[in-house]
Amino acid sequence: TARPDSIVYNYLRFYQTTQKKIIDNFYVGGGYCLDHHYNISQNSLVKPQTSPLYRYERNTINHSVSSGINLSLLFDTRKNLINPVAGGTYLNIFFRDNWPLLGSDSRWSSIQIDARKYFKFPKHSPNILALWSYTWLSIAGKQPYFDLPSTGNDTYNNTGRGYVVDRFRGKNMLYLESEYRFGITKNGLLGGVVFANVQSYPRSIVAPMNFLIPAGGLGLRIKMNKYTRANVAIDYGIGINGSHGLFVNIGEIF
C-alpha cells in the first residue's frame, strides 16, 4: 500500500474576469489570475526525494507563484445559475497565459473547457438529468506542481466528489460527471440526487486514457428559497481504494 504524502502550505488565489455580451447568450472577456503557494513543507512518512513534488520540481521549494492574464469565451442559456432547469446549456473556454513579467515563476499556459447540459428525464417530469464535461490541458511551458490539473481544483472546487482535493494530479485532466435530480416532497422542500463521475490524467492530449478513476454517490437537497430555487446540497461520495466523504454546498454542484 502506498503511503500518503502530506504537503502543508498556505494558498492565496485571486481570479478576476470581466466579460462583455456580444450577442444573445454569448460573451467575450479577459482578466487576471494569481496563484501563490507559500510556506510549503512536507509532513509525511514519505522521504522528500521520493515525493511527487520533489520529483516534479527537481528540487525542494518553499513557495510557488503563477501570475498571468486570461481570455474567456462563454455561451450560457441557463435561466437559473444556482439551480439550472432543463434545456439550459453552458460552455466556457478559458485560456490562461502566465508571464515572469507579471511575477510568475515561469512562463506557461493552459486551457480549460467547461461544458454542461440539462435535460428533463423522463420527458414529462420535473426531474433533471445533468451532464458535465471538464477538460483542463497544459499547452505550453511547465506548470508549477501545485498549479497542475488536479481533483477538486476547478474554479469552484467541485470536481471529483468522492475524493479529497488534490487526490489526483497530472499534466492534463479529462473529467465527466452525470447527476440525476429528483423531488422527494410535493412542495419541493426536499429533493435527492444520484451522481457518478470519472477522471483521467493522460500525459499528453493524444495519449490514451490508461487509468480511469471512478466515483459516485447520492445526496439530499433542502430548498432554502423557493423563488431563487437555492438548495443546500449534502452529498456522500465514494471512490476507489476506500476513499469516501461528505460534501456540502450552497446551490447545485454544476
Buried (B, 14 or more C-beta within 10 A) or exposed (E): EEEEBEBEBEEEEEEEBEBEEEEEBBBEBBBBBBBBBEEBEBEEEBEEEEBEBBEBBEEEBEEBBBBBBBBBBBBBBBEEEBBBEBEBBBBBBBBBBBBEEBEBBBBBBBBBBBBBBBBBBEEEEEBBBBBBBBBBBBEEEBBBBBBBBBBBBBBEEBBBBBBEEBBBBBBBBBBBBBBBBBBEEEEBEBBBBBBBBBBBBBEEEEEEEEEEBEBBBBBBBEBBEEEEBBBEBBBBBBBEEEBEBEBEBEBBBB
